[in-house]
Amino acid sequence: MSLAELPSWAISQWVAASTASRVLVVYGGVMALALLITYAISMGDDRTLRDVGVWAKPMKFMAATALFAWSTAWLAIIGSAAVSHSQAFDGIAGLVIVTSLFEVVYITYQAAHGAASHYNTNDPFHAMMFGIMGVAAVALTASQAWLAWEIWMEFRGTAMPVLGQGVVVGLTLTFVLSTVSGFILGGKQAPAGVGIPIVGWHGWGDIRPSHFLGVHAQQLIPIAAIVAEDYFGSSAQIGFAITVGCYLAGWLALTWVGLMKP
């Protein structure tokens, strides 16, 4: 497809998309816009929390939410067009929006007041909100397990292509791996300080790299399936299986490193 054909292709995809898919795309765009606005605000605010700018966490969550929403819409379409137009997907999209919006709003509110959102148990209210954030995070990733189930059921009784397997496996791993690492992260705060540029991670004693790999299985595993189908030919199934095995090994290694004392 040439660049000249891109606008007409995008329009046709938008017209064919379900209402829920369009809402997710728009919602992701709103989060991306919020990210740009927050970045502009951060340029004039030198306040810090644990040696990191107060707006760093909201911006990370806004960026992650935009990608998560767009990926959910994309995976539903390439996984099963029928599922993307189903009533179940309406519920999945609603769950993604409600849970992620709650987290972004609360984290941003706390940042505006120069206060922590995560691990803030200084009083009953903030302790309760931290607990609710944990529930919301699990519910958010559970939306991906729900979508994986709907796509899997759509293929019942028929052979699922490698791409379909990639979507189902990626969505399932997002739920399983990010939930496990999320619970560990909830009880083990990352070291203070700036860390690696952009992401802010630390080399040791930091579960966030493991959690990142868990959350982004949503995108990376389906992309691996696309590569396997396009380049591995008749060995696509084997190539995809090896990739998933390596991904799981990488997640385990990062989790092990994250549990070590810095």
N, C-alpha and C positions, 0 to 999 in steps of 0.2 A: 504494500500500500504506500503510495507516494504522499508527500506532505500536503499536496493540493487536495487529496482525497480524504484527509484526516477530518476536516470539519463535517463533511457529509456523513462520514462513518460515525463520528461522535453523536451527531443528531439522531441517526438511526438507532444507535444503541440506547440513547436516552428515551426515545419513543417506545422502544420495545421493553424497557425496564419496568418493573413493577413499582407501585407507589411506595412500598416500603424501601426498595432499593434507592429510589430517588431521594427519599427522606434521609437515608443514611449518607448519601453523597453530599447533600446540602448540609447536613449536620457536621460532616467532616470539614466542609468548607468553612463553616462558622468557627470551628475549633482552630483551623489554620489562621483565620483572620484574627481570632482572639490571641493567638500566639504572636502575631506580628505587633498587635497593639501592646501586649504585655512586654514584648522585647523593647519597644520604644519607651515604655514607662521605666523599665529597668535601667535604661541608660542614664536616667537622672536620679537614681535611688541607690545609695551606697550602703544601705543596711545589709547586715549579714546574719545568718543563723548557722552556727557551727562552722564558721569561717567560709560559708558559701552564700552568695547573694540570695536575698529572700525570694526573688522571683524565679530562681533557677528551677525549683520543683514544679511550680505551676506551668512553666513553659514546657518542661519535659512531659508532663501529663497531657497538656493540650496537643502537643505533637503526636504523642502515642495514641491519643484518642482519635485524632483525625485519621491516622493510618489504620487503626483498628476498625473504624466505621467503614472506610473505603474498602478495606480488605474483606470485611464481612459481606458487603454487597457484591464484590467481584467474585468471591468464592461461591456464593449461592448461585450466581449466574453460570459460571463455568462448571460447577458441580452438578447442577440440575436446574434447568430453566423452569421446570414445573414447580420445584420447591421454592424458587425465588418469587413465584406468583401465588404461593399458598398462604392460607390463613396462619399456619404455623410460623412462617417467616415474618409475618406482621408482628407476632409475639416476640420473636427473636430480636427483630429490629428495635421494638419498644424496650426490651430488656437491656440491650446495649446502650440505648440513649439514656434511660432513666438512671442506671447504675453509674455509668461513666460521667454523666453530667453532675450527679451528686458529688462525686469525688473531686472533679475539677472545680466546682463552685466552692466547696468547703476548703480545699487546699488554697485556692486563690484568696478567699476571705481571710484565712489565717495569715497568709503572706502579707496581705495589705496591712494587717495589724502587727506585723513583725513577729508573729508567733508560729510555733511549729504545729503541724497537723498530725504527722506521724509520731508515735511514741510520746505524745503529749498526754500524760495521765496525772497532771498536777491537781486536777479537781474532778468531781464526778461527771460534770458535763463533758469535758474534753476526753475523759476516759471512755465515756459512752460513745462519743463521736468516733474515736479511734477504733472501737469495736465495730461500729456500724460500717466504717470504711472497709474493714476486713470482710464483713458479710457482703458488701457491695462488690468488692473485688472478686470474690468467689462466684457470685451471681453473674458478673460480667463475663468471666471465662466459661462459666457453665452455658452461656448462650452459644458458645462455639461447639460444645459437646452436643447440645440440642440440634444445632444445624448439621453436625456430622451424622447424627442419628437419622434425621429426616432424609438426607441424601443417601445414606446407606439403605434405608427402607425403600427408597425410590428404585434402587437397583436390585432389590431382592429377586432371586430367581434368575438373574441374568449376569453375565460376566461384566465386571467393572473394569473400565480401561485404567491404565496407569495414572492418568491425570485425575480420574475420579478417586482412585486410591490415595493419591497425594493430597487431595482436598480433605478427605475423611481422616487420614492419618494426621495431617497437619492440624486440623481443628481439634482432634482428640488430644494430641500431645500438648497443644496450647492449654487445654483445660487441666490435664494431669500434671504436667511439668511445672506450669506457672503456679498452680495451686500448692503443690508440695514446696517449691522454693519460696512461695509467698508466705506460707505458714512459718517456715524457718526464718525468713526475713522479718516477720512480725515480732519474733522473739529475740532477734539478734540485730541490733542497730548497726549500720555500717560505720566504719571509722570516720571521724571528723576530718575536715579539710577538703581542698579542691579536688585532689586526685587527678586521674587522666583527663586531659582537656576535652571539653564538650560533654562527655557522659559523666565525668566526675567519679568514676570507679577507682577502687584501690586494688593493688595486686594481690593482697592477702587479707583474709578475714572479712571479705565483702561478698555477700550472696547476690548482690545486684546483677553481676554478669550472668550468673546462672538463671536468675529470674528473667533477664532480658532474652536469653536463648529460649526459655520456656514460652514466654509470651509471643515471640516472633516466629515460632514454629508455624504459626498461622500463615505467614507469607513464605518463609524459606523452604518448607517441605513441599508445598505445591509447585514452587519454582523449580525445585529439584526434579519433580515429576515431569514438568514441561521439558526440561533439558534432557531427561532420560528418553522421553518419547521422540524428541527431535533428533538426537544424536546417537542413541544406543541401538536403534533398530529393534531386532528380535531379542536383544539382551536388555531391553528397557526395564523389564521387571526385576532382573537381577541387579542392575545398576541402581535402581531406585531403592531396593532393599538394603544394599550396601550403604547407600547414602543415609538412610534412616538409622542404621546401626551406628555409623560414625557420629551422627547428630546426637544420639542418646549417650554415646561414650563421651562426647564433648561436654554435654550437660552434666554428667556424673563427675567429670574431672573438675569442672568449674565449681560444682557444689562442694566437692571435697576441699578445694583450695579456699573456698569461701568460709568453710567451717573452721579453718585453721586460725590460730591467733595471729594478728598482724605483728 
